[in-house]
Amino acid sequence: MNTTPNMTIERTDAAASATRFESRPATGSFQTVEPRIEVTAPLGERYDEFLTPEALAFLAQLHDRFAGTRHELLAARLQTRVDAANGRDPRFLPETESVRRDPSWRVAGAGPGLEDRRVEITGPTDRKMAINALNSGAKVWLADQEDATSPTWRNVVEGQLSLLDALRGRLEYTTPEGKQYRVTAEETPTIVMRPRGWHLTEKHLRFHDRAGRAMHASGSLVDFGLYFFHNAHALIAAGRGPYFYLPKLESHREAKLWNDIFVFGQDALGIPQGTVRATVLIETIQAAFEMEEILFELREHCAGLNAGRWDYIFSIVKTFRSRGRRWVTPDRKSITMTVPFMRAYTELLVATCHKRGAHAIGGMSAFIPNRRDPEVTERALAAVTADKRREASDGFDGTWVAHPDLIPTARAEFDAVLGDRPNQVDRLRDDVEVTAAQLLDIPSIGGQVTEAGVRDNVSIGIRYIESWLRGTGAAAIDNLMEDAATAEISRSQLWQWLHDNTVTAEGTRIDHPWIEGVVTSVIAGLPRFDGDRFDDAIEVFRHVALEPEFPTFLTVGAYARFL
């Protein structure tokens, strides 16, 4: 079967000769052209092996069919944000009540290799981290092209090359110092790739539509399209399948768009419908109210939901940031998984998943061990033990860790509950009844805003952004694994405290002069080094945390200007 879509492409990099593009007349008086993808960045070693004419043609077809819907859904997000700022709370949708009340439907469930997901390791897709993940002993590797990956052109393409090589048994890496890394595990984790969210673009690829208009490509379609085009058949041949984690969804309509893409992609490559499996991260307050509808829209391709706790907290702060003192959140460390609104969210997720035959996957504890500091490691393992014991007892079927050393600890807690069973999907949580008021019970957090909490947020925000600008999207900071989501919490809380004129527990009013003093003090203590990006990071930080306008995501503007 010919799996190459009939589309026109063009590459404008110096390493490839450009294909001339000819306009083609269409029916009527309008001139239309064939959609195409243009590469606007240089090609590194092996890039042409990956960015082939056939692969770019597939991306062009994805954009031709789905980019317009993506733009409509992003516009709908904007209206939802305006409504929330004007006092309209998220709600369970009355127009989809019939879906929630219908007891008959189920999702497709686990695909081959996804039956047992008790411990999943998350991390970026650079060669070294990919090898570590594949050797880790986890059941699943979340190969992250999103929050744990800084989307430099090199990271985007070479991360995909890592996956390409891993699936063909040729992934290896040698450090500049000569240390060699190879995949040595007899059994490697099932790979579930996480593409970028709908709001992100890929500025190094330009889509030209049928009217000849040029725009940045969608990061979601690029990440999905390249991975799927190159690897779907190889994954199936290996007894697995093309599996995806879907991030940042805010509605069931966004889930439907993904389902439409899966249907199209399987047809285009001659793959049986229902081969793809998706796990959706419930990491926005809007999606929490539409869990069943999201499962329903993806039901032929859905394996489960994940409690994306850090982005969920960010979503809470972002959504209600300007709604007054009742919605002000305390220090980040006070927003634990045991506060009432987080308990309501996770309990509802487990109950919803098991009602529909889906896996419920728990979140990631930010604590990480330190092999050079036994005391830090002991505290981290104790925190992870408590976190994973709670998840397993609540009915989750698996959980995330960010470091291989945490796998035995997390696995022990799930082994204690699951035993030899691969999951506990059959454990229905009929005792769970969660109301809208419980999901929105932010005041019950308690806690305080402290001067130390303000300083921590400033320090974490600046240091993470600097790491991200240098191309590292998962950074160990103060014995916690920080990614884009935790940096978003830090800067959004600062914005909220500043614009609410919050007073700290010590009696200090958080205003511009005082917080600028904190920023100055943090800057003075930064560990500067050749090639650091702290000057740019400070500029980004001030823009996203201290300006009157609140950027929806810190990464959008930083990507446009600095990567």
ZIUR-V868479 format. One record per helix or strand. SS is the DSSP state (helix for helix, strand for strand). FROM is the first residue (numbers start at 1). TO is the last residue. If there is no record, write none. Layout:
ss=SS from=FROM to=TO
ss=SS from=FROM to=TO
This chain:
ss=strand from=10 to=11
ss=strand from=24 to=25
ss=strand from=31 to=32
ss=strand from=36 to=39
ss=helix from=47 to=50
ss=helix from=53 to=85
ss=helix from=94 to=101
ss=strand from=119 to=123
ss=helix from=127 to=134
ss=strand from=140 to=144
ss=helix from=153 to=166
ss=strand from=172 to=174
ss=strand from=180 to=182
ss=strand from=190 to=194
ss=strand from=201 to=208
ss=strand from=214 to=218
ss=helix from=219 to=237
ss=strand from=243 to=246
ss=helix from=252 to=268
ss=strand from=277 to=282
ss=helix from=285 to=288
ss=helix from=291 to=297
ss=strand from=302 to=307
ss=helix from=309 to=320
ss=helix from=325 to=327
ss=helix from=332 to=334
ss=helix from=340 to=355
ss=strand from=359 to=364
ss=strand from=367 to=367
ss=helix from=374 to=394
ss=strand from=398 to=401
ss=helix from=404 to=418
ss=helix from=436 to=439
ss=helix from=442 to=445
ss=helix from=451 to=469
ss=strand from=475 to=477
ss=strand from=480 to=482
ss=helix from=484 to=499
ss=strand from=503 to=503
ss=strand from=509 to=509
ss=helix from=512 to=524
ss=helix from=534 to=546
ss=helix from=554 to=562
